[in-house]
């Protein structure tokens, strides 16, 4: 089974968790050496710019997941009629 069987999630919170997983998997595929990742972690874990960039990447993935889930709209809700 694929590590990413679907982008569909039940809730926005699950979608956000998936966005984080997508970000982490990108790092893992880009740098497959776990020891190298462990050596680099202190450098970015204590760097505000690096942490901000991580947040931006997660936000981009979350945007993709949200679109795939039609922004978790319930077509029966009153507010969806306004959109």
C-alpha positions in Angstrom: 0.0 0.0 0.0 1.1 3.5 -0.8 2.2 5.8 2.0 -0.3 8.3 0.4 -3.4 6.4 -0.6 -5.6 9.6 -0.7 -5.7 13.3 0.0 -9.3 12.9 1.4 -9.6 13.5 5.1 -12.7 13.6 7.4 -11.8 16.9 9.1 -9.6 20.0 8.6 -7.5 18.8 11.6 -6.8 15.5 9.8 -6.0 17.5 6.7 -3.5 19.6 8.6 -1.9 16.4 10.0 -1.7 15.1 6.4 -0.1 18.4 5.3 2.6 17.9 8.0 3.2 14.4 6.8 3.5 15.5 3.2 6.1 18.1 4.3 8.0 15.5 6.4 8.0 13.0 3.6 9.4 15.5 1.2 12.4 16.0 3.5 12.8 12.3 3.9 12.8 11.7 0.1 15.1 14.7 -0.5 17.6 13.5 2.2 17.1 9.8 2.6 20.0 9.5 5.1 18.4 9.6 8.6 21.8 10.2 10.2 22.3 13.3 8.0 18.8 14.6 8.9 19.5 14.1 12.6 22.8 16.0 12.3 21.1 18.9 10.6 18.1 19.1 12.9 19.7 21.3 15.6 20.6 23.8 12.9 17.1 24.4 11.7 15.3 23.6 14.9 16.8 26.7 16.5 16.5 29.0 13.5 13.5 31.3 13.3 13.8 31.7 9.5 13.9 28.0 9.0 10.9 27.4 11.2 9.0 30.1 9.3 9.8 28.4 6.0 8.6 25.1 7.4 5.3 26.7 8.3 5.0 28.1 4.7 5.6 24.6 3.2 3.0 23.0 5.5 0.6 25.8 4.6 1.0 25.1 0.9 0.4 21.4 1.5 -2.6 22.2 3.6 -4.0 24.4 0.8 -3.7 21.4 -1.6 -5.4 19.0 0.9 -8.2 21.5 1.6 -8.9 21.9 -2.1 -9.0 18.1 -2.5 -11.5 18.0 0.3 -13.6 20.8 -1.2 -12.7 22.8 1.9 -14.7 20.3 4.0 -17.9 22.1 2.8 -21.2 20.5 3.8 -23.5 21.3 1.0 -26.5 21.1 3.3 -25.2 23.8 5.6 -26.8 27.3 5.3 -23.5 29.1 4.7 -22.6 26.9 1.7 -25.5 28.4 -0.2 -23.8 31.8 0.1 -20.5 30.7 -1.4 
